[in-house]
Amino acid sequence: MAGIKVIMNGAMGKMGRAVSAGLCNEGDIELVAAIDVKTSETDYGFLCGIEPLGFSVSSDLAAAIKQHKPDVIVDFTNPQAIMANIYNAVSLRVPIVVGTTGFTPADLTKIKGWCNEYDTAVFVAPNFALGAVLLMRFSKEAARYLPNVEIIERHHDQKLDAPSGTAVTTMEMISEVREVLSQGNAQEFERINGSRGGDYQGMRVHSVRLPGYVATQEVIFGGVGQVLTLRHDAISRESYVQGVALAVRKISDLNGLVQGLEALL
C-alpha cells in the first residue's frame, strides 16, 4: 500500500532534517522531495542521518509539486517566506502542514481566503509537541482561578520571531477565560527598557534566545501565598515528529484553515 506522499519544505534546517528523519520511520508516510533555498547534491537521507532516499535538495517548490504530485507539503521555513510557500501549495491544490510561526491576523485572513478560493486545507500549529499542547490546555484551565500570569519562553538563538508562536497562542487561549488585568505595582518602572517583557492584555511574556535550547516554556501563575508553574521542555526536535505525522495523516479530512494541534486531538 502506497504511503502518504510528502514534500519537506525548509529541508536543510535543523527542524526540517529532524522531522524528515522521523517521518521516514512512519510506515504510512513517504518523503518524495526536499526543498530549500540552500540546495545540496548530497542524498537527502545522508543529510538527515538515515538511509539514502534517492533524491537531493532542490529549490523550486512549485516545480517539485508538479513533478511529484504530493499528498501533503510540510513547511518549516521562516516568516519571510511562508506566505509565498502557502500560496504556492494551495494554488496548486496541495494541502500544507505549517510549523513556521510569525503570522499576523492579516496573514491568517489572507490564508482563509486562499483556502476558500482553491478549496484546499492549510493546517498551522505553533507547536507540534503533544506536551506543549497539553501545557496550553492546562494553562487555560489554571487561569480561571489564578489570573495573574507571566510566561517565560526559551529558544535557540537562531529563532527569528519573539515571542514564540506557542507563547502567543497560550496567551490567546488564556484571554478566553481571563479579563484584561493590570499586573504588578502601579508605580513600577523599568530601569532598562523592556525589562518587564512584552504586554498582552496585562500578561507579561519574556523571550530568551540562547544556544543550547531547543524550546522551553514556563507559564507562571501567582496567587495569595502560592505560585503555580507549568513547564514544558522540548529536549530534542524529535519531540515534534508525532504531532507532524498526526497532521499529515488528518489534513485530507480538514477544510479551510485549521489552527493548533489541539484541533486534531
Secondary structure by P-SEA (a helix, b strand, c coil): ccccbbbbcccccaaaaaaaaaaaacccccccccccccccccccccccccccccbbbbccaaaaaaaccccbbbbccccccaaaaaaaaaaaccccccccccccaaaaaaaaaaaaaccbbbbbbccccaaaaaaaaaaaaaaaccccbbbbbbbcccccccccaaaaaaaaaaaaccccccccccccccccccccccccccbbbbbbbbccccbbbbbbbbcccbbbbbbccccccccaaaaaaaaaacccccccccccccccc
